[in-house]
Amino acid sequence: LPLFWAKLAPATEKRLGSWMVHFIKRHRQYEKWIKEGEPQVFWLSGLHIPESYLTALVQTTCRRKGWPLDKSTMCTFVTKYKNVDDISKEKGNTLMDGSYVSGLYLEGAGWNSDLSQLERQKPKELVVELPFLQVVPIESSRLKSQGAFRTPVYTTSQRRNAAGVGLVFEADLSTNIHASFWALQGVAIVMNKSD
């Protein structure tokens, strides 16, 4: 990727060809959002600054429900959905608050879709695509993350630099193994896998 372009684009490790495909997909998401309104599932890595979208989710919910913003946070759930049509088929899946997000890749662990929880990484599977993640704003006092590993979500597989740039948010992934195991495994979610 030419350095001039890299300065103006979101962080990525993609080569030029893959970056162009990524860029066109991003453009289509923005275009569809403008013409049709907010999509049912957001491709999070397609946003230039995904943190601002997630912050806006929390702010709009706080405004609507009268919650204090400084006492609110996000709660996440990994769904079983891998396709937008799956959400549309089931009734009651339209979210009043929050959003479904896609394009997240799990490093350092596997995902058991049947049990909806983390599992040990399978041999030669370094990166696993997660099903859609449901992001829901919640009051901090109501957040209970027992049986979950607070997983960092990074922009790229470089994770973050010393200044903390690259960390987008933390997702709650269900587990029946102690969180320290996953921390020692270096489990993280990335929004852009290397090609």
C-alpha positions in Angstrom: 0.0 0.0 0.0 1.5 3.4 -1.0 2.5 5.4 2.1 0.4 8.4 1.0 -2.7 6.2 0.9 -1.8 4.5 4.2 -1.8 7.9 6.0 -5.4 8.6 4.9 -6.8 5.1 5.4 -7.6 3.0 8.5 -4.8 0.8 9.8 -4.3 -2.3 7.8 -1.7 -4.9 6.9 -3.3 -5.8 3.6 -1.4 -5.7 0.3 -2.6 -3.4 -2.4 -4.9 -5.9 -4.2 -6.6 -7.0 -1.0 -6.7 -3.4 0.2 -8.6 -2.3 -3.0 -11.2 -5.1 -2.4 -11.5 -3.9 1.2 -11.8 -0.3 0.1 -14.6 -1.1 -2.4 -16.5 -3.1 0.2 -16.1 -0.1 2.6 -17.4 2.3 0.0 -20.4 0.1 -0.7 -21.2 -0.1 3.0 -21.1 3.7 3.3 -23.2 4.1 0.1 -25.8 1.7 1.3 -25.9 3.3 4.8 -26.6 6.7 3.1 -29.3 5.5 0.7 -31.1 2.9 2.9 -30.3 3.9 6.5 -28.4 2.1 9.2 -27.6 -1.5 8.1 -28.9 -4.4 10.1 -25.4 -5.8 10.5 -22.4 -3.4 10.5 -19.1 -4.6 9.0 -17.1 -2.9 11.8 -13.7 -3.1 10.1 -15.3 -1.2 7.2 -15.6 1.9 9.3 -12.8 4.5 9.3 -13.0 5.0 13.1 -15.1 2.1 14.6 -14.7 3.4 18.1 -16.8 6.4 17.2 -19.7 4.2 16.0 -19.6 2.1 19.2 -19.5 5.3 21.3 -22.5 6.7 19.4 -24.4 3.4 20.1 -23.9 4.0 23.9 -24.7 7.7 23.7 -28.0 7.2 21.8 -29.2 4.5 24.2 -28.3 6.7 27.2 -30.1 9.6 25.7 -33.2 7.5 24.9 -33.3 5.7 28.4 -32.1 8.7 30.5 -29.0 6.9 31.7 -25.9 8.8 32.8 -23.3 8.4 30.1 -20.4 8.0 32.5 -22.1 5.0 34.1 -22.8 3.1 30.9 -20.8 0.6 28.9 -21.2 -2.1 26.2 -22.0 -5.7 26.7 -21.4 -8.2 23.8 -22.7 -11.6 22.9 -21.5 -13.8 20.1 -24.6 -14.9 18.1 -25.1 -18.0 15.9 -25.7 -15.8 12.9 -23.2 -15.8 10.0 -25.5 -14.3 7.4 -27.7 -11.2 7.4 -30.6 -13.4 6.0 -30.5 -15.6 9.1 -31.3 -12.6 11.3 -34.1 -11.5 9.0 -35.7 -14.9 9.1 -36.2 -15.0 12.8 -38.7 -12.7 14.4 -37.7 -10.4 17.2 -34.1 -10.0 16.1 -34.4 -6.3 15.3 -32.4 -4.5 18.0 -34.0 -1.4 19.6 -30.6 -0.6 21.3 -27.2 -1.8 20.0 -26.1 -3.4 16.8 -24.9 -6.6 15.2 -21.3 -6.4 13.9 -19.4 -8.6 11.6 -15.9 -9.0 10.2 -14.2 -10.1 13.5 -11.5 -12.7 13.6 -10.4 -14.7 16.7 -6.7 -15.3 17.3 -5.2 -17.7 19.9 -8.4 -19.8 20.4 -11.2 -21.5 18.5 -15.0 -20.8 18.7 -17.4 -23.6 19.4 -20.7 -22.5 17.7 -22.7 -25.4 19.2 -21.8 -24.4 22.8 -21.3 -20.7 22.0 -18.0 -20.5 23.8 -14.2 -20.4 23.4 -12.4 -23.6 22.8 -8.8 -24.6 22.5 -7.3 -23.7 19.1 -7.4 -26.5 16.5 -4.0 -27.4 14.9 -3.1 -25.2 12.0 -6.1 -22.9 12.5 -4.4 -19.6 13.6 -7.4 -17.3 12.9 -11.1 -18.2 13.1 -13.9 -15.9 11.8 -16.5 -15.3 14.5 -20.2 -15.3 13.9 -21.9 -11.9 14.2 -21.3 -10.1 17.5 -24.3 -8.4 19.2 -23.2 -5.1 20.9 -25.7 -3.9 23.5 -25.3 -0.7 25.6 -25.9 -1.4 29.3 -25.6 0.4 32.6 -22.3 -0.5 34.2 -23.9 -1.6 37.4 -25.9 -4.3 35.6 -23.0 -5.7 33.7 -22.1 -9.2 34.9 -19.3 -11.0 33.0 -19.0 -14.2 34.9 -18.1 -17.1 32.7 -16.7 -14.7 30.1 -13.3 -13.7 29.0 -12.9 -9.9 28.4 -11.2 -10.2 25.0 -9.4 -7.2 23.5 -10.5 -6.2 19.9 -7.7 -4.7 17.8 -7.7 -3.1 14.4 -5.0 -5.3 13.0 -3.0 -8.4 14.1 -0.1 -6.1 15.1 -2.5 -5.4 18.0 -1.4 -2.1 19.5 1.7 0.0 20.0 3.0 1.4 23.3 0.6 4.4 23.1 -2.4 2.1 23.1 -3.4 2.9 19.5 -5.1 -0.1 17.9 -7.4 -1.2 20.7 -11.0 -0.7 19.7 -13.0 -2.2 22.6 -13.3 -5.4 24.7 -15.7 -8.2 23.8 -17.1 -10.7 26.3 -16.6 -14.2 25.0 -18.2 -17.1 26.9 -15.9 -19.7 28.4 -15.9 -22.6 30.9 -12.1 -22.3 31.4 -10.6 -19.7 33.7 -9.8 -16.3 32.0 -6.1 -16.6 32.9 -5.8 -19.5 30.5 -7.0 -17.4 27.6 -4.8 -14.4 28.6 -1.7 -16.6 28.6 -2.7 -18.0 25.1 -2.8 -14.4 23.9 -6.4 -14.6 22.8 -7.6 -11.5 20.9 -10.0 -10.4 18.2 -8.8 -8.6 15.2 -10.8 -6.7 12.6 -8.4 -7.0 9.7 -6.6 -10.3 9.2 -3.4 -10.2 7.1 -3.5 -11.7 3.6 
